[in-house]
Amino acid sequence: MSLAIGENFRITNNFPENEERNVLKKAKMEDGRARTTQQGQNRTVLGTITNNAAVRIQPPRAAKQAGLANSSYGFGATKNDENAFSRAQQKTAFSIPTTAQQSFSIHVDPEPVLASAQSTAFSSSAVPELNPALTSLSRPALTNVFVANRTAAEVDSPMVIDSSDDEDFECTSETTPEIRDIDTDSGIFYVSEYASEIFQYLKQAEIKHRPKPHYMKKQVDINHSMRSILVDWLVEVAEEYKLLPQTLYLTVNYIDRFLSVMSVRREKLQLVGTACMLIASKFEEIYPPEVSEFVYITDDTYPAKQVLKMESLVLKTLNFDVSVPTILNFLERFLKAVECNDSDRPKVEALAKYLCELTLVDGEAFLKYFPSTIAATSVVLALHTLGLPSWNPTLCHYTGFQLLDLQPCLHDLHRTFSLAPKHAQKAVREKYQSASFHGVSNLTAPEMLPLA
């Protein structure tokens, strides 16, 4: 019987489709080994993070394997087995451990108590009964509400749109001849009929999906320096995989919103950032990197199963609200309102984007500002740096800000711009030194700021 089974197995295994499958499998394995040999020394991995977290170190894989005796890396690597710590924590990272070993803990902010609720207690017995005469009243017809104060022609129309709320945002040559119409350009606001409504929706959504500005005070094991190292590393990852700029901005938004409600240990911080970039890539990219690629860029510190578990936890914590406005959404609109020559426009846009990405790294200074405020400030400072008029009625109209409103953010952004050459995290500056961005990171910050 065993011989017959063996013969049948050999016969089945010699089918042409099985031979082809074996050849493809062997070629895939050889390709994987070749990739490891060629790229293993140059992968973008995250190195040591200490309490000071002043400098980000990127040791190659060979150096990590030959590490110092009894040494450990902040994101999990030892001399004998660089994945030992990660595997040891894998079973407990998403369970409910003890207080001393807890990887993630939820921040619960006390809800504000209304003044009226403090004086009187609400109970079902205190609710008065409704007047029977009121319950018999019929609801007025909606038609009567909508057709009130309208002409006969408007009443006969099958669809009437009330545009009274849009008067403040209308831009016509009769009322404001000095304001240029930008809603006919390409982009998210290219439908001029709905451009103002889209902008107002984004202004409301940025308030709803804003991370807590001072969440780092509740983090017991990480600080702003560690967050800067993580974001700096994510900038390099985005460049290596040619991800869209919006993917990077969404990733940072997810990280800050997650950390606003979850206390995280430092050895899990890179895992949080990796999972957030995986989510942002799935949402924004046409061909997002596979999970194996994110395992690879972490130098195999976290297995694929752990990355997917972290992805699930992040999505649940964010309540699956992944479509959020970022700085880039507002920046694209505000740049259209810039009045400059066509020869200067590419450099203005590159410099404004450079300033915006600097704010992603410096969370301590810019978490307190809304994305729209940072976008408008970046445009103003970029124009002023290049010696162009930094403010005009069109910018005022479409941003919704006065120059005086932007002064606090303008001072913080000018300071970050001035100190960028000396900053320990240099990924953003090196990115914008290339010719494709006109080398705007080599520009010197202006000594004086525009006056309000």
Secondary structure, DSSP 8 states (H G I E B T S, - for coil): -HHHHHHHHHHHHTSHHHHHHHHHHHHHHHHHHHHHHHHTTT--------SS--S-----HHHHHT--TT-B-TTS-BSS-TTHHHHHHHTTTTS---GGG-SEEE--------HHHHHS---GGGS----HHHHT-----HHHHHSTT--HHHHHSS-----GGGGGG---TTT-TTS---TTSSSTT--TTTHHHHHHHHHHHHHHT---TTGGGG-SS--HHHHHHHHHHHHHHHHHTT--HHHHHHHHHHHHHHHHHEEE-GGGHHHHHHHHHHHHHHHH-SS---HHHHHHHTTTSS-HHHHHHHHHHHHHHTTT------HHHHHHHHHHT----TTTHHHHHHHHHHHHHHHHH-HHHHTTS-HHHHHHHHHHHHHHHTTS----HHHHHHH---GGGGHHHHHHHHHHHHHGGG-S--HHHHHTTSGGGTTGGGS---SS----
